Amino acid sequence: MQYGGGFHWKVIMLDKLIIELDKGLRTVFAEAHSQRPFPDQTIPEAPLSATEKRHAASLMRINHVGEVCAQALYNGQALTARNPQTVAALQEASREETEHLAWCEKRIRELGGRKSLLNPLWYGGSFALGALAGALGDKWNLGFLAETERQVGRHLQSHLQTLPEQDAKSRAVVTQMQEDEAKHAETAVAQGGAELPPTIKSAMQAASKVMTSTTYYL
């Protein structure tokens, strides 16, 4: 029995969606691993009050959710991107974000906190947004990647200002994450990422505020 090109395309897309579903489940529910050394591995634990631990754990939970969203965004963007170089850049960023997940998970446990209960929701929404960005074309896809990383970098800087001063372990993790995000943004711009319109940037900032304020508690 012969099948047309349309059937073959549907099979390929179904395979891709199954792969993406597996990635999503592993991101949300499985323990992440890091190939690089943990940024805080040589730093001793400092004494923190119960209030300071809760605050630091909440901030690291927000950072963990940010990495869950980043994984989803990049996977969605890579699914619909057209240029192999763009796909490669997204996949490389995604690999480093997986390490960020591992670093945040470990630090949350050490502080006696927990991951967000809404991680499946954050992942699903971000994946859909990433797939839409990828479908708009590679220059906008890369532009969206660059702006996402810039906003994440500013977000991490604000955490460095509010984390307990003596919590050097959390600070080391956040600092390395910030450096990685800046590199991702530079790579996206170098590969032709377009500057996003101000209205899109504002919408991204508003969505980020909703996520961070909710995740601090959930």
Solvent accessible surface area in square Angstrom, and as a share of the most:
residue,aa,sasa,rsa
1,M,199,0.89
2,Q,171,0.76
3,Y,124,0.47
4,G,50,0.48
5,G,59,0.57
6,G,47,0.45
7,F,98,0.41
8,H,114,0.51
9,W,154,0.54
10,K,131,0.55
11,V,59,0.34
12,I,67,0.34
13,M,53,0.24
14,L,104,0.52
15,D,72,0.37
16,K,84,0.36
17,L,88,0.44
18,I,99,0.50
19,I,95,0.48
20,E,19,0.09
21,L,114,0.57
22,D,66,0.34
23,K,61,0.26
24,G,7,0.07
25,L,91,0.45
26,R,131,0.48
27,T,14,0.08
28,V,12,0.07
29,F,142,0.59
30,A,43,0.33
31,E,106,0.48
32,A,17,0.13
33,H,137,0.61
34,S,26,0.17
35,Q,183,0.81
36,R,75,0.27
37,P,94,0.59
38,F,55,0.23
39,P,36,0.23
40,D,2,0.01
41,Q,112,0.50
42,T,117,0.68
43,I,48,0.24
44,P,110,0.69
45,E,89,0.40
46,A,25,0.19
47,P,121,0.76
48,L,23,0.12
49,S,58,0.37
50,A,68,0.52
51,T,88,0.51
52,E,55,0.25
53,K,80,0.34
54,R,153,0.56
55,H,51,0.23
56,A,0,0.00
57,A,5,0.04
58,S,11,0.07
59,L,10,0.05
60,M,0,0.00
61,R,15,0.06
62,I,6,0.03
63,N,3,0.01
64,H,1,0.00
65,V,0,0.00
66,G,18,0.18
67,E,3,0.01
68,V,0,0.00
69,C,18,0.11
70,A,6,0.05
71,Q,9,0.04
72,A,0,0.00
73,L,15,0.08
74,Y,2,0.01
75,N,11,0.06
76,G,0,0.00
77,Q,0,0.00
78,A,22,0.17
79,L,32,0.16
80,T,45,0.26
81,A,16,0.12
82,R,160,0.58
83,N,60,0.31
84,P,107,0.67
85,Q,127,0.56
86,T,3,0.02
87,V,34,0.20
88,A,56,0.43
89,A,12,0.10
90,L,1,0.00
91,Q,81,0.36
92,E,81,0.36
93,A,2,0.02
94,S,15,0.10
95,R,143,0.52
96,E,18,0.08
97,E,0,0.00
98,T,47,0.27
99,E,15,0.07
100,H,0,0.00
101,L,4,0.02
102,A,5,0.04
103,W,2,0.01
104,C,0,0.00
105,E,7,0.03
106,K,48,0.21
107,R,1,0.00
108,I,3,0.01
109,R,137,0.50
110,E,67,0.30
111,L,9,0.04
112,G,70,0.68
113,G,27,0.26
114,R,98,0.36
115,K,65,0.27
116,S,8,0.05
117,L,120,0.60
118,L,49,0.24
119,N,4,0.02
120,P,68,0.43
121,L,116,0.58
122,W,39,0.14
123,Y,19,0.07
124,G,40,0.39
125,G,46,0.44
126,S,15,0.09
127,F,37,0.16
128,A,62,0.48
129,L,85,0.42
130,G,0,0.00
131,A,21,0.16
132,L,105,0.52
133,A,8,0.06
134,G,0,0.00
135,A,49,0.38
136,L,114,0.57
137,G,15,0.15
138,D,30,0.16
139,K,110,0.47
140,W,88,0.31
141,N,0,0.00
142,L,5,0.02
143,G,1,0.01
144,F,16,0.07
145,L,3,0.02
146,A,1,0.01
147,E,6,0.03
148,T,13,0.08
149,E,3,0.01
150,R,82,0.30
151,Q,23,0.10
152,V,33,0.19
153,G,14,0.14
154,R,131,0.48
155,H,39,0.18
156,L,2,0.01
157,Q,74,0.33
158,S,48,0.31
159,H,10,0.04
160,L,27,0.13
161,Q,130,0.58
162,T,74,0.43
163,L,6,0.03
164,P,15,0.10
165,E,142,0.64
166,Q,75,0.33
167,D,2,0.01
168,A,45,0.35
169,K,17,0.07
170,S,0,0.00
171,R,49,0.18
172,A,23,0.18
173,V,1,0.00
174,V,0,0.00
175,T,55,0.32
176,Q,51,0.23
177,M,1,0.00
178,Q,41,0.18
179,E,100,0.45
180,D,6,0.03
181,E,2,0.01
182,A,51,0.40
183,K,98,0.41
184,H,10,0.04
185,A,9,0.07
186,E,119,0.53
187,T,53,0.31
188,A,0,0.00
189,V,73,0.42
190,A,88,0.69
191,Q,79,0.35
192,G,44,0.43
193,G,17,0.16
194,A,24,0.19
195,E,110,0.49
196,L,13,0.06
197,P,59,0.37
198,P,104,0.66
199,T,106,0.61
200,I,76,0.39
201,K,46,0.20
202,S,63,0.41
203,A,60,0.46
204,M,28,0.13
205,Q,75,0.34
206,A,55,0.43
207,A,65,0.50
208,S,40,0.26
209,K,146,0.62
210,V,94,0.54
211,M,25,0.11
212,T,26,0.15
213,S,70,0.45
214,T,41,0.24
215,T,0,0.00
216,Y,60,0.23
217,Y,155,0.59
218,L,79,0.39
